[in-house]
Amino acid sequence: MEFGVIGDEQFVLGFKLLGIKKNRSIINDNEFEDGLIEMFRDKEVGIIIIQPEYYKILSTKTKLRVDTSVKPTVIVLGEKLSDIL
């Protein structure tokens, strides 16, 4: 299983330097949800790391999928949980 990372260029860059190959840089908010769904479809990805700024703008359906998914597991990284909810 591999890690997947999706977020803006600065967020993704650090993970690229760590050697994570499954990554997607987002230029605008509209790309995020589509990119995240693509990453869900990738059977090699076991953990997806996303930015909290983008988690906040997800549709209710996708947010439910993110919150309940076991494989892949989605980690919102970057802010305190209380700031996201």
N, C-alpha and C positions, 0 to 999 in steps of 0.2 A: 504494500500500500504506500502511496505517495501523498505528500502534502500538496495542496493547491492553495494559491493566494490570489485574491482579487481585490483591487483597490486602485487608488491613484498612483501615479508613477513613483512618487517618493516612498509610499508605503510598500510597494512591490519591490523596489530596488534593494532594500536590505535583505529580503528573502532570496532574491536572485543571487546576491553575494554569498549567501549561505549554501547555495547549490540547489535550491528548489526550482525545478524546471517547469512545473505546471503552474504558470502564473498568467494573469491577465491584467494589463493596465487599462484603467477606465479614463476616458477623456471627458465624458459628461454623464450626468445622472441616468439618462435614458439607456445607456449601454449596460449598466450594472446588473439589472435583473436578468437580462438575456444572457450575459456572461456567466452569472451564477447558475442559471438553469443548465447551461452547457456543461459547467463543471460538475453538476449533480449527475449528468449523464455519463461522465467519464468514469468507467469502472475501475480504473487504476487509482483514483483519488479516494483516500480514506478519511482525510481531515481537510476541511476547507477553512482558511483563515480570511476573515473579511473585516473591513473598516466599519466602525460604529456609525459614521456619518451616512454610509450607504444603507446600513441596516434600518435606519430610521425611515427611509423613503420607500422601503419595499411594500408591495401590495400585501393586503391581509393574507391572501392565499399563500404567497411565497414566504411571508414571515412565519406562518404556521408550519410550513414545511421545514424551514430553517430551525425553528424551535423544537420540533419533534423528531428530526432526522437522527438516526443512530449511525447509519452508514450511507453516506459520509457524515461524520460529525462536523458541525459548523461551530467555529470559535469566533466570537466578535472580540477583536483585540484592539485596545487603544484607549478606552475610557472606563470609568467605574460603571458597573452594572446599573447603579441607581441613576446615572446620567442618561442611560440608553432608554430605560423604561419610562 
